[in-house]
Amino acid sequence: MQVSFYHLEKQDVSAALPRLLEKVIAAGHKVAVFLRGEEQLETLDAALWTYDANSFLPHGRSGGKHSDLQPIYLTTGQDVPNQADILVALDAQLPEDLTAFSRCLYMFDSRQDGATEQARRDWSALKDQGHDVTYWQQSAQGRWEKKA
């Protein structure tokens, strides 16, 4: 499986993730976003409705109605009712079993204590497990540049 590490340096996840999700959904994929807690879920839920004045990203969330029908599902658990093939792991929220997904977008914010060190440990572990890992870093303009 391909695991792409996205290193947040210029924007927080609620600003950076919606643009990535637009591309994933446009390509016909379904996404599960694993979050660290209820506060992060609330923030991202709001961001997906408001990140662009002319658009929104349709999504469901833990405990919501019809989440199984949504192209994007936000959860603080490990449930994936929408049968997502793409996993977005925020702040090292990786499931034990990645086999249900074809790709993982691993996002970490180096401005948070310990995030870079955890990402390095996860990079090594995932690479040792045989996953194809790549590294993307934000440019000064907030665009993604592939570095490794």
N, CA, C and O atoms as a GROMACS GRO file, in nm:
protein
  592
    1MET      N    1   0.083  -0.118   0.000
    1MET     CA    2   0.000   0.000   0.000
    1MET      C    3   0.088   0.124   0.000
    1MET      O    4   0.197   0.125   0.056
    2GLN      N    5   0.038   0.229  -0.062
    2GLN     CA    6   0.109   0.356  -0.064
    2GLN      C    7   0.067   0.438   0.057
    2GLN      O    8  -0.052   0.457   0.082
    3VAL      N    9   0.165   0.487   0.132
    3VAL     CA   10   0.142   0.575   0.246
    3VAL      C   11   0.215   0.705   0.217
    3VAL      O   12   0.337   0.708   0.205
    4SER      N   13   0.140   0.813   0.207
    4SER     CA   14   0.196   0.945   0.180
    4SER      C   15   0.194   1.027   0.307
    4SER      O   16   0.088   1.055   0.362
    5PHE      N   17   0.312   1.067   0.353
    5PHE     CA   18   0.324   1.150   0.472
    5PHE      C   19   0.315   1.296   0.429
    5PHE      O   20   0.390   1.340   0.342
    6TYR      N   21   0.224   1.371   0.489
    6TYR     CA   22   0.205   1.513   0.461
    6TYR      C   23   0.246   1.591   0.586
    6TYR      O   24   0.182   1.583   0.690
    7HIS      N   25   0.354   1.667   0.572
    7HIS     CA   26   0.414   1.742   0.682
    7HIS      C   27   0.357   1.884   0.683
    7HIS      O   28   0.393   1.967   0.599
    8LEU      N   29   0.268   1.911   0.777
    8LEU     CA   30   0.208   2.044   0.792
    8LEU      C   31   0.306   2.137   0.862
    8LEU      O   32   0.354   2.108   0.972
    9GLU      N   33   0.334   2.249   0.797
    9GLU     CA   34   0.422   2.350   0.857
    9GLU      C   35   0.362   2.491   0.847
    9GLU      O   36   0.388   2.576   0.932
   10LYS      N   37   0.283   2.516   0.745
   10LYS     CA   38   0.232   2.650   0.717
   10LYS      C   39   0.085   2.667   0.753
   10LYS      O   40   0.040   2.777   0.786
   11GLN      N   41   0.009   2.558   0.747
   11GLN     CA   42  -0.135   2.562   0.774
   11GLN      C   43  -0.169   2.453   0.872
   11GLN      O   44  -0.095   2.356   0.887
   12ASP      N   45  -0.281   2.469   0.941
   12ASP     CA   46  -0.326   2.357   1.023
   12ASP      C   47  -0.409   2.263   0.936
   12ASP      O   48  -0.438   2.294   0.820
   13VAL      N   49  -0.445   2.151   0.990
   13VAL     CA   50  -0.511   2.047   0.912
   13VAL      C   51  -0.646   2.092   0.857
   13VAL      O   52  -0.683   2.052   0.747
   14SER      N   53  -0.719   2.174   0.930
   14SER     CA   54  -0.850   2.218   0.883
   14SER      C   55  -0.840   2.309   0.761
   14SER      O   56  -0.938   2.325   0.688
   15ALA      N   57  -0.725   2.370   0.739
   15ALA     CA   58  -0.704   2.451   0.619
   15ALA      C   59  -0.646   2.368   0.505
   15ALA      O   60  -0.679   2.391   0.389
   16ALA      N   61  -0.559   2.273   0.536
   16ALA     CA   62  -0.490   2.196   0.432
   16ALA      C   63  -0.568   2.075   0.382
   16ALA      O   64  -0.565   2.045   0.262
   17LEU      N   65  -0.638   2.006   0.470
   17LEU     CA   66  -0.703   1.881   0.431
   17LEU      C   67  -0.816   1.897   0.330
   17LEU      O   68  -0.826   1.814   0.240
   18PRO      N   69  -0.902   1.998   0.340
   18PRO     CA   70  -1.012   2.006   0.242
   18PRO      C   71  -0.966   2.004   0.096
   18PRO      O   72  -1.032   1.943   0.013
   19ARG      N   73  -0.858   2.069   0.064
   19ARG     CA   74  -0.809   2.070  -0.075
   19ARG      C   75  -0.764   1.931  -0.120
   19ARG      O   76  -0.788   1.891  -0.233
   20LEU      N   77  -0.698   1.858  -0.029
   20LEU     CA   78  -0.660   1.720  -0.061
   20LEU      C   79  -0.783   1.632  -0.079
   20LEU      O   80  -0.789   1.550  -0.170
   21LEU      N   81  -0.882   1.651   0.008
   21LEU     CA   82  -1.004   1.572  -0.002
   21LEU      C   83  -1.079   1.599  -0.132
   21LEU      O   84  -1.137   1.507  -0.190
   22GLU      N   85  -1.078   1.723  -0.177
   22GLU     CA   86  -1.141   1.755  -0.306
   22GLU      C   87  -1.084   1.668  -0.418
   22GLU      O   88  -1.159   1.613  -0.499
   23LYS      N   89  -0.952   1.655  -0.421
   23LYS     CA   90  -0.886   1.576  -0.525
   23LYS      C   91  -0.919   1.427  -0.512
   23LYS      O   92  -0.942   1.360  -0.613
   24VAL      N   93  -0.920   1.377  -0.391
   24VAL     CA   94  -0.948   1.236  -0.368
   24VAL      C   95  -1.091   1.202  -0.410
   24VAL      O   96  -1.115   1.101  -0.476
   25ILE      N   97  -1.186   1.286  -0.372
   25ILE     CA   98  -1.326   1.264  -0.407
   25ILE      C   99  -1.347   1.278  -0.558
   25ILE      O  100  -1.422   1.201  -0.617
   26ALA      N  101  -1.282   1.376  -0.619
   26ALA     CA  102  -1.293   1.394  -0.765
   26ALA      C  103  -1.242   1.273  -0.841
   26ALA      O  104  -1.286   1.246  -0.953
   27ALA      N  105  -1.149   1.199  -0.782
   27ALA     CA  106  -1.095   1.078  -0.845
   27ALA      C  107  -1.184   0.955  -0.820
   27ALA      O  108  -1.152   0.845  -0.864
   28GLY      N  109  -1.297   0.974  -0.750
   28GLY     CA  110  -1.393   0.867  -0.731
   28GLY      C  111  -1.372   0.780  -0.608
   28GLY      O  112  -1.431   0.673  -0.598
   29HIS      N  113  -1.290   0.825  -0.515
   29HIS     CA  114  -1.262   0.747  -0.395
   29HIS      C  115  -1.355   0.786  -0.281
   29HIS      O  116  -1.416   0.893  -0.282
   30LYS      N  117  -1.364   0.696  -0.183
   30LYS     CA  118  -1.430   0.725  -0.056
   30LYS      C  119  -1.320   0.731   0.050
   30LYS      O  120  -1.220   0.660   0.041
   31VAL      N  121  -1.340   0.816   0.149
   31VAL     CA  122  -1.237   0.846   0.248
   31VAL      C  123  -1.288   0.826   0.390
   31VAL      O  124  -1.402   0.860   0.422
   32ALA      N  125  -1.203   0.770   0.474
   32ALA     CA  126  -1.225   0.768   0.618
   32ALA      C  127  -1.116   0.853   0.681
   32ALA      O  128  -0.997   0.834   0.653
   33VAL      N  129  -1.155   0.948   0.765
   33VAL     CA  130  -1.060   1.036   0.833
   33VAL      C  131  -1.058   0.998   0.980
   33VAL      O  132  -1.158   1.015   1.051
   34PHE      N  133  -0.945   0.945   1.027
   34PHE     CA  134  -0.929   0.905   1.166
   34PHE      C  135  -0.872   1.023   1.244
   34PHE      O  136  -0.764   1.074   1.213
   35LEU      N  137  -0.946   1.067   1.347
   35LEU     CA  138  -0.911   1.185   1.425
   35LEU      C  139  -0.879   1.147   1.569
   35LEU      O  140  -0.920   1.041   1.618
   36ARG      N  141  -0.804   1.234   1.638
   36ARG     CA  142  -0.757   1.202   1.773
   36ARG      C  143  -0.861   1.226   1.881
   36ARG      O  144  -0.849   1.170   1.990
   37GLY      N  145  -0.962   1.308   1.854
   37GLY     CA  146  -1.061   1.336   1.959
   37GLY      C  147  -1.178   1.417   1.908
   37GLY      O  148  -1.180   1.462   1.793
   38GLU      N  149  -1.275   1.434   1.995
   38GLU     CA  150  -1.399   1.502   1.959
   38GLU      C  151  -1.376   1.649   1.918
   38GLU      O  152  -1.443   1.699   1.828
   39GLU      N  153  -1.283   1.716   1.983
   39GLU     CA  154  -1.255   1.856   1.949
   39GLU      C  155  -1.203   1.867   1.805
   39GLU      O  156  -1.246   1.955   1.730
   40GLN      N  157  -1.111   1.779   1.768
   40GLN     CA  158  -1.059   1.779   1.633
   40GLN      C  159  -1.168   1.743   1.532
   40GLN      O  160  -1.173   1.800   1.423
   41LEU      N  161  -1.256   1.650   1.568
   41LEU     CA  162  -1.367   1.613   1.481
   41LEU      C  163  -1.458   1.733   1.457
   41LEU      O  164  -1.497   1.760   1.343
   42GLU      N  165  -1.494   1.805   1.563
   42GLU     CA  166  -1.581   1.923   1.550
   42GLU      C  167  -1.517   2.030   1.460
   42GLU      O  168  -1.584   2.089   1.375
   43THR      N  169  -1.388   2.053   1.480
   43THR     CA  170  -1.318   2.154   1.400
   43THR      C  171  -1.315   2.117   1.253
   43THR      O  172  -1.343   2.201   1.167
   44LEU      N  173  -1.282   1.992   1.223
   44LEU     CA  174  -1.276   1.950   1.084
   44LEU      C  175  -1.415   1.942   1.021
   44LEU      O  176  -1.431   1.975   0.904
   45ASP      N  177  -1.513   1.898   1.097
   45ASP     CA  178  -1.651   1.895   1.048
   45ASP      C  179  -1.693   2.034   1.002
   45ASP      O  180  -1.748   2.050   0.892
   46ALA      N  181  -1.668   2.134   1.083
   46ALA     CA  182  -1.703   2.273   1.048
   46ALA      C  183  -1.623   2.320   0.927
   46ALA      O  184  -1.677   2.388   0.839
   47ALA      N  185  -1.496   2.284   0.921
   47ALA     CA  186  -1.410   2.328   0.811
   47ALA      C  187  -1.458   2.272   0.676
   47ALA      O  188  -1.448   2.341   0.575
   48LEU      N  189  -1.508   2.151   0.674
   48LEU     CA  190  -1.553   2.092   0.548
   48LEU      C  191  -1.678   2.160   0.495
   48LEU      O  192  -1.707   2.154   0.375
   49TRP      N  193  -1.752   2.226   0.582
   49TRP     CA  194  -1.869   2.303   0.538
   49TRP      C  195  -1.831   2.446   0.497
   49TRP      O  196  -1.900   2.506   0.415
   50THR      N  197  -1.723   2.500   0.552
   50THR     CA  198  -1.698   2.643   0.538
   50THR      C  199  -1.566   2.680   0.472
   50THR      O  200  -1.539   2.800   0.456
   51TYR      N  201  -1.482   2.585   0.433
   51TYR     CA  202  -1.348   2.617   0.383
   51TYR      C  203  -1.351   2.700   0.255
   51TYR      O  204  -1.254   2.770   0.225
   52ASP      N  205  -1.459   2.692   0.179
   52ASP     CA  206  -1.472   2.765   0.054
   52ASP      C  207  -1.613   2.822   0.048
   52ASP      O  208  -1.711   2.748   0.064
   53ALA      N  209  -1.625   2.951   0.027
   53ALA     CA  210  -1.756   3.016   0.025
   53ALA      C  211  -1.847   2.962  -0.086
   53ALA      O  212  -1.969   2.974  -0.078
   54ASN      N  213  -1.788   2.903  -0.190
   54ASN     CA  214  -1.865   2.854  -0.304
   54ASN      C  215  -1.880   2.703  -0.307
   54ASN      O  216  -1.931   2.647  -0.404
   55SER      N  217  -1.837   2.636  -0.202
   55SER     CA  218  -1.837   2.490  -0.206
   55SER      C  219  -1.841   2.432  -0.066
   55SER      O  220  -1.826   2.504   0.033
   56PHE      N  221  -1.863   2.302  -0.057
   56PHE     CA  222  -1.850   2.226   0.066
   56PHE      C  223  -1.816   2.083   0.027
   56PHE      O  224  -1.834   2.043  -0.088
   57LEU      N  225  -1.768   2.008   0.122
   57LEU     CA  226  -1.738   1.867   0.097
   57LEU      C  227  -1.841   1.782   0.171
   57LEU      O  228  -1.849   1.787   0.294
   58PRO      N  229  -1.920   1.702   0.098
   58PRO     CA  230  -2.019   1.618   0.164
   58PRO      C  231  -1.951   1.514   0.252
   58PRO      O  232  -1.856   1.448   0.209
   59HIS      N  233  -1.999   1.501   0.373
   59HIS     CA  234  -1.935   1.410   0.466
   59HIS      C  235  -2.031   1.369   0.577
   59HIS      O  236  -2.132   1.435   0.603
   60GLY      N  237  -1.998   1.258   0.640
   60GLY     CA  238  -2.067   1.212   0.759
   60GLY      C  239  -1.968   1.204   0.873
   60GLY      O  240  -1.848   1.223   0.855
   61ARG      N  241  -2.021   1.176   0.991
   61ARG     CA  242  -1.935   1.170   1.109
   61ARG      C  243  -1.986   1.067   1.206
   61ARG      O  244  -2.100   1.023   1.198
   62SER      N  245  -1.900   1.028   1.298
   62SER     CA  246  -1.936   0.929   1.400
   62SER      C  247  -2.070   0.966   1.461
   62SER      O  248  -2.091   1.080   1.504
   63GLY      N  249  -2.160   0.871   1.464
   63GLY     CA  250  -2.290   0.894   1.525
   63GLY      C  251  -2.390   0.966   1.437
   63GLY      O  252  -2.504   0.987   1.478
   64GLY      N  253  -2.350   1.004   1.316
   64GLY     CA  254  -2.440   1.077   1.227
   64GLY      C  255  -2.527   0.984   1.145
   64GLY      O  256  -2.497   0.865   1.130
   65LYS      N  257  -2.635   1.039   1.092
   65LYS     CA  258  -2.725   0.962   1.006
   65LYS      C  259  -2.667   0.949   0.866
   65LYS      O  260  -2.603   1.041   0.816
   66HIS      N  261  -2.689   0.836   0.806
   66HIS     CA  262  -2.651   0.809   0.667
   66HIS      C  263  -2.501   0.822   0.641
   66HIS      O  264  -2.459   0.852   0.529
   67SER      N  265  -2.421   0.800   0.742
   67SER     CA  266  -2.276   0.808   0.724
   67SER      C  267  -2.224   0.707   0.624
   67SER      O  268  -2.121   0.728   0.560
   68ASP      N  269  -2.296   0.596   0.610
   68ASP     CA  270  -2.254   0.493   0.516
   68ASP      C  271  -2.266   0.538   0.370
   68ASP      O  272  -2.206   0.477   0.282
   69LEU      N  273  -2.342   0.643   0.345
   69LEU     CA  274  -2.363   0.692   0.209
   69LEU      C  275  -2.270   0.807   0.170
   69LEU      O  276  -2.270   0.852   0.056
   70GLN      N  277  -2.191   0.853   0.264
   70GLN     CA  278  -2.109   0.971   0.242
   70GLN      C  279  -1.972   0.937   0.182
   70GLN      O  280  -1.915   0.833   0.215
   71PRO      N  281  -1.920   1.023   0.094
   71PRO     CA  282  -1.787   0.998   0.038
   71PRO      C  283  -1.674   1.022   0.138
   71PRO      O  284  -1.565   0.969   0.121
   72ILE      N  285  -1.701   1.101   0.241
   72ILE     CA  286  -1.602   1.129   0.346
   72ILE      C  287  -1.666   1.098   0.480
   72ILE      O  288  -1.779   1.139   0.508
   73TYR      N  289  -1.594   1.024   0.562
   73TYR     CA  290  -1.644   0.988   0.695
   73TYR      C  291  -1.540   1.027   0.799
   73TYR      O  292  -1.424   0.986   0.791
   74LEU      N  293  -1.583   1.105   0.899
   74LEU     CA  294  -1.496   1.150   1.007
   74LEU      C  295  -1.524   1.066   1.132
   74LEU      O  296  -1.639   1.049   1.171
   75THR      N  297  -1.419   1.013   1.193
   75THR     CA  298  -1.438   0.929   1.311
   75THR      C  299  -1.324   0.943   1.411
   75THR      O  300  -1.209   0.965   1.373
   76THR      N  301  -1.357   0.928   1.537
   76THR     CA  302  -1.256   0.921   1.643
   76THR      C  303  -1.231   0.776   1.681
   76THR      O  304  -1.150   0.747   1.769
   77GLY      N  305  -1.300   0.685   1.614
   77GLY     CA  306  -1.282   0.542   1.639
   77GLY      C  307  -1.212   0.475   1.522
   77GLY      O  308  -1.129   0.536   1.455
   78GLN      N  309  -1.248   0.350   1.499
   78GLN     CA  310  -1.189   0.273   1.390
   78GLN      C  311  -1.298   0.226   1.293
   78GLN      O  312  -1.272   0.144   1.205
   79ASP      N  313  -1.419   0.277   1.308
   79ASP     CA  314  -1.530   0.236   1.223
   79ASP      C  315  -1.521   0.302   1.086
   79ASP      O  316  -1.477   0.416   1.073
   80VAL      N  317  -1.565   0.229   0.983
   80VAL     CA  318  -1.560   0.279   0.846
   80VAL      C  319  -1.689   0.234   0.774
   80VAL      O  320  -1.685   0.146   0.690
   81PRO      N  321  -1.804   0.296   0.808
   81PRO     CA  322  -1.930   0.251   0.749
   81PRO      C  323  -1.946   0.284   0.601
   81PRO      O  324  -2.030   0.224   0.534
   82ASN      N  325  -1.867   0.376   0.548
   82ASN     CA  326  -1.880   0.415   0.407
   82ASN      C  327  -1.794   0.331   0.313
   82ASN      O  328  -1.785   0.361   0.194
   83GLN      N  329  -1.730   0.226   0.366
   83GLN     CA  330  -1.646   0.138   0.284
   83GLN      C  331  -1.534   0.214   0.213
   83GLN      O  332  -1.505   0.189   0.096
   84ALA      N  333  -1.471   0.306   0.283
   84ALA     CA  334  -1.365   0.390   0.228
   84ALA      C  335  -1.246   0.308   0.181
   84ALA      O  336  -1.209   0.208   0.243
   85ASP      N  337  -1.188   0.351   0.070
   85ASP     CA  338  -1.066   0.287   0.022
   85ASP      C  339  -0.943   0.373   0.051
   85ASP      O  340  -0.830   0.326   0.035
   86ILE      N  341  -0.964   0.497   0.094
   86ILE     CA  342  -0.854   0.588   0.130
   86ILE      C  343  -0.868   0.622   0.278
   86ILE      O  344  -0.976   0.658   0.325
   87LEU      N  345  -0.758   0.611   0.349
   87LEU     CA  346  -0.753   0.648   0.490
   87LEU      C  347  -0.674   0.777   0.504
   87LEU      O  348  -0.566   0.792   0.447
   88VAL      N  349  -0.729   0.871   0.580
   88VAL     CA  350  -0.652   0.988   0.622
   88VAL      C  351  -0.629   0.972   0.771
   88VAL      O  352  -0.724   0.971   0.850
   89ALA      N  353  -0.503   0.960   0.810
   89ALA     CA  354  -0.466   0.942   0.950
   89ALA      C  355  -0.409   1.074   1.001
   89ALA      O  356  -0.303   1.118   0.956
   90LEU      N  357  -0.478   1.136   1.094
   90LEU     CA  358  -0.432   1.262   1.151
   90LEU      C  359  -0.367   1.236   1.286
   90LEU      O  360  -0.421   1.164   1.369
   91ASP      N  361  -0.252   1.295   1.306
   91ASP     CA  362  -0.183   1.284   1.434
   91ASP      C  363  -0.160   1.139   1.475
   91ASP      O  364  -0.184   1.101   1.589
   92ALA      N  365  -0.114   1.059   1.380
   92ALA     CA  366  -0.073   0.921   1.403
   92ALA      C  367  -0.188   0.830   1.444
   92ALA      O  368  -0.166   0.732   1.515
   93GLN      N  369  -0.310   0.859   1.401
   93GLN     CA  370  -0.425   0.775   1.432
   93GLN      C  371  -0.438   0.664   1.329
   93GLN      O  372  -0.533   0.662   1.250
   94LEU      N  373  -0.343   0.572   1.329
   94LEU     CA  374  -0.342   0.460   1.235
   94LEU      C  375  -0.416   0.340   1.294
   94LEU      O  376  -0.403   0.311   1.412
   95PRO      N  377  -0.495   0.271   1.211
   95PRO     CA  378  -0.555   0.147   1.258
   95PRO      C  379  -0.449   0.037   1.264
   95PRO      O  380  -0.343   0.048   1.203
   96GLU      N  381  -0.478  -0.068   1.338
   96GLU     CA  382  -0.385  -0.179   1.345
   96GLU      C  383  -0.375  -0.250   1.211
   96GLU      O  384  -0.267  -0.298   1.173
   97ASP      N  385  -0.487  -0.258   1.138
   97ASP     CA  386  -0.492  -0.328   1.011
   97ASP      C  387  -0.520  -0.229   0.899
   97ASP      O  388  -0.627  -0.168   0.894
   98LEU      N  389  -0.425  -0.213   0.809
   98LEU     CA  390  -0.441  -0.120   0.697
   98LEU      C  391  -0.493  -0.187   0.570
   98LEU      O  392  -0.509  -0.120   0.468
   99THR      N  393  -0.518  -0.316   0.574
   99THR     CA  394  -0.549  -0.390   0.451
   99THR      C  395  -0.681  -0.349   0.386
   99THR      O  396  -0.701  -0.376   0.268
  100ALA      N  397  -0.771  -0.285   0.459
  100ALA     CA  398  -0.899  -0.242   0.401
  100ALA      C  399  -0.883  -0.122   0.308
  100ALA      O  400  -0.976  -0.087   0.235
  101PHE      N  401  -0.766  -0.059   0.310
  101PHE     CA  402  -0.745   0.064   0.234
  101PHE      C  403  -0.643   0.043   0.123
  101PHE      O  404  -0.552  -0.040   0.134
  102SER      N  405  -0.660   0.119   0.015
  102SER     CA  406  -0.562   0.113  -0.095
  102SER      C  407  -0.452   0.217  -0.077
  102SER      O  408  -0.343   0.203  -0.133
  103ARG      N  409  -0.481   0.322   0.000
  103ARG     CA  410  -0.382   0.428   0.021
  103ARG      C  411  -0.410   0.496   0.154
  103ARG      O  412  -0.523   0.500   0.202
  104CYS      N  413  -0.302   0.548   0.213
  104CYS     CA  414  -0.314   0.622   0.339
  104CYS      C  415  -0.246   0.757   0.323
  104CYS      O  416  -0.133   0.766   0.274
  105LEU      N  417  -0.315   0.862   0.365
  105LEU     CA  418  -0.257   0.997   0.372
  105LEU      C  419  -0.235   1.024   0.522
  105LEU      O  420  -0.330   1.040   0.598
  106TYR      N  421  -0.109   1.029   0.561
  106TYR     CA  422  -0.070   1.044   0.700
  106TYR      C  423  -0.030   1.191   0.718
  106TYR      O  424   0.073   1.234   0.665
  107MET      N  425  -0.109   1.267   0.792
  107MET     CA  426  -0.081   1.410   0.810
  107MET      C  427  -0.035   1.437   0.952
  107MET      O  428  -0.095   1.391   1.049
  108PHE      N  429   0.074   1.514   0.962
  108PHE     CA  430   0.124   1.551   1.094
  108PHE      C  431   0.171   1.695   1.091
  108PHE      O  432   0.219   1.745   0.989
  109ASP      N  433   0.156   1.762   1.205
  109ASP     CA  434   0.190   1.903   1.219
  109ASP      C  435   0.313   1.914   1.308
  109ASP      O  436   0.307   1.887   1.428
  110SER      N  437   0.425   1.954   1.249
  110SER     CA  438   0.550   1.961   1.324
  110SER      C  439   0.548   2.068   1.432
  110SER      O  440   0.640   2.074   1.515
  111ARG      N  441   0.447   2.151   1.434
  111ARG     CA  442   0.435   2.252   1.539
  111ARG      C  443   0.375   2.195   1.666
  111ARG      O  444   0.368   2.264   1.768
  112GLN      N  445   0.332   2.068   1.662
  112GLN     CA  446   0.279   2.001   1.781
  112GLN      C  447   0.388   1.915   1.844
  112GLN      O  448   0.463   1.847   1.774
  113ASP      N  449   0.395   1.919   1.975
  113ASP     CA  450   0.498   1.843   2.048
  113ASP      C  451   0.494   1.695   2.013
  113ASP      O  452   0.390   1.631   2.021
  114GLY      N  453   0.608   1.643   1.975
  114GLY     CA  454   0.623   1.501   1.951
  114GLY      C  455   0.572   1.450   1.818
  114GLY      O  456   0.591   1.332   1.786
  115ALA      N  457   0.509   1.534   1.739
  115ALA     CA  458   0.447   1.488   1.613
  115ALA      C  459   0.552   1.440   1.512
  115ALA      O  460   0.533   1.338   1.447
  116THR      N  461   0.660   1.514   1.499
  116THR     CA  462   0.763   1.476   1.402
  116THR      C  463   0.830   1.345   1.443
  116THR      O  464   0.856   1.260   1.358
  117GLU      N  465   0.858   1.330   1.570
  117GLU     CA  466   0.922   1.207   1.618
  117GLU      C  467   0.830   1.086   1.596
  117GLU      O  468   0.877   0.980   1.556
  118GLN      N  469   0.699   1.104   1.622
  118GLN     CA  470   0.604   0.994   1.601
  118GLN      C  471   0.594   0.961   1.452
  118GLN      O  472   0.589   0.844   1.415
  119ALA      N  473   0.593   1.063   1.368
  119ALA     CA  474   0.588   1.039   1.223
  119ALA      C  475   0.711   0.962   1.176
  119ALA      O  476   0.700   0.874   1.091
  120ARG      N  477   0.826   0.994   1.230
  120ARG     CA  478   0.948   0.921   1.194
  120ARG      C  479   0.940   0.774   1.235
  120ARG      O  480   0.981   0.685   1.160
  121ARG      N  481   0.887   0.750   1.354
  121ARG     CA  482   0.872   0.611   1.400
  121ARG      C  483   0.773   0.536   1.310
  121ARG      O  484   0.796   0.422   1.272
  122ASP      N  485   0.663   0.602   1.277
  122ASP     CA  486   0.563   0.538   1.192
  122ASP      C  487   0.616   0.517   1.050
  122ASP      O  488   0.588   0.414   0.988
  123TRP      N  489   0.693   0.612   0.999
  123TRP     CA  490   0.756   0.597   0.866
  123TRP      C  491   0.841   0.469   0.864
  123TRP      O  492   0.828   0.386   0.774
  124SER      N  493   0.927   0.456   0.964
  124SER     CA  494   1.015   0.339   0.970
  124SER      C  495   0.936   0.210   0.983
  124SER      O  496   0.966   0.112   0.914
  125ALA      N  497   0.836   0.209   1.069
  125ALA     CA  498   0.756   0.088   1.089
  125ALA      C  499   0.680   0.050   0.962
  125ALA      O  500   0.677  -0.067   0.924
  126LEU      N  501   0.620   0.148   0.897
  126LEU     CA  502   0.544   0.120   0.775
  126LEU      C  503   0.635   0.075   0.662
  126LEU      O  504   0.600  -0.013   0.584
  127LYS      N  505   0.752   0.136   0.653
  127LYS     CA  506   0.849   0.095   0.550
  127LYS      C  507   0.897  -0.049   0.577
  127LYS      O  508   0.910  -0.129   0.485
  128ASP      N  509   0.923  -0.080   0.703
  128ASP     CA  510   0.966  -0.215   0.740
  128ASP      C  511   0.858  -0.319   0.710
  128ASP      O  512   0.889  -0.435   0.684
  129GLN      N  513   0.732  -0.276   0.713
  129GLN     CA  514   0.620  -0.366   0.682
  129GLN      C  515   0.600  -0.384   0.531
  129GLN      O  516   0.513  -0.459   0.487
  130GLY      N  517   0.681  -0.312   0.452
  130GLY     CA  518   0.674  -0.327   0.307
  130GLY      C  519   0.586  -0.227   0.236
  130GLY      O  520   0.561  -0.241   0.116
  131HIS      N  521   0.539  -0.126   0.307
  131HIS     CA  522   0.456  -0.024   0.242
  131HIS      C  523   0.543   0.073   0.163
  131HIS      O  524   0.658   0.098   0.198
  132ASP      N  525   0.487   0.127   0.055
  132ASP     CA  526   0.554   0.227  -0.028
  132ASP      C  527   0.528   0.363   0.037
  132ASP      O  528   0.416   0.414   0.031
  133VAL      N  529   0.630   0.424   0.098
  133VAL     CA  530   0.612   0.550   0.169
  133VAL      C  531   0.672   0.666   0.091
  133VAL      O  532   0.781   0.655   0.034
  134THR      N  533   0.600   0.778   0.091
  134THR     CA  534   0.648   0.902   0.028
  134THR      C  535   0.629   1.016   0.128
  134THR      O  536   0.550   1.007   0.221
  135TYR      N  537   0.704   1.123   0.105
  135TYR     CA  538   0.702   1.237   0.197
  135TYR      C  539   0.672   1.364   0.119
  135TYR      O  540   0.738   1.394   0.020
  136TRP      N  541   0.572   1.439   0.165
  136TRP     CA  542   0.531   1.566   0.105
  136TRP      C  543   0.542   1.675   0.210
  136TRP      O  544   0.502   1.656   0.325
  137GLN      N  545   0.598   1.789   0.170
  137GLN     CA  546   0.617   1.900   0.262
  137GLN      C  547   0.551   2.024   0.205
  137GLN      O  548   0.547   2.043   0.083
  138GLN      N  549   0.498   2.109   0.292
  138GLN     CA  550   0.437   2.234   0.246
  138GLN      C  551   0.544   2.335   0.207
  138GLN      O  552   0.643   2.353   0.277
  139SER      N  553   0.521   2.401   0.094
  139SER     CA  554   0.609   2.509   0.053
  139SER      C  555   0.572   2.636   0.130
  139SER      O  556   0.477   2.635   0.208
  140ALA      N  557   0.646   2.742   0.108
  140ALA     CA  558   0.615   2.870   0.174
  140ALA      C  559   0.476   2.919   0.137
  140ALA      O  560   0.413   2.992   0.214
  141GLN      N  561   0.426   2.880   0.018
  141GLN     CA  562   0.294   2.920  -0.028
  141GLN      C  563   0.185   2.822   0.018
  141GLN      O  564   0.067   2.843  -0.011
  142GLY      N  565   0.224   2.716   0.088
  142GLY     CA  566   0.128   2.619   0.137
  142GLY      C  567   0.098   2.507   0.039
  142GLY      O  568   0.010   2.424   0.065
  143ARG      N  569   0.169   2.502  -0.074
  143ARG     CA  570   0.150   2.394  -0.171
  143ARG      C  571   0.232   2.272  -0.128
  143ARG      O  572   0.328   2.284  -0.052
  144TRP      N  573   0.192   2.156  -0.180
  144TRP     CA  574   0.261   2.032  -0.145
  144TRP      C  575   0.373   2.003  -0.244
  144TRP      O  576   0.352   2.006  -0.365
  145GLU      N  577   0.492   1.974  -0.191
  145GLU     CA  578   0.608   1.938  -0.274
  145GLU      C  579   0.658   1.802  -0.227
  145GLU      O  580   0.683   1.781  -0.109
  146LYS      N  581   0.673   1.710  -0.324
  146LYS     CA  582   0.723   1.578  -0.291
  146LYS      C  583   0.873   1.588  -0.265
  146LYS      O  584   0.948   1.640  -0.347
  147LYS      N  585   0.915   1.537  -0.149
  147LYS     CA  586   1.055   1.545  -0.108
  147LYS      C  587   1.122   1.409  -0.104
  147LYS      O  588   1.243   1.400  -0.128
  148ALA      N  589   1.049   1.304  -0.076
  148ALA     CA  590   1.110   1.170  -0.068
  148ALA      C  591   1.004   1.065  -0.099
  148ALA      O  592   1.034   0.946  -0.098
   0.00000   0.00000   0.00000
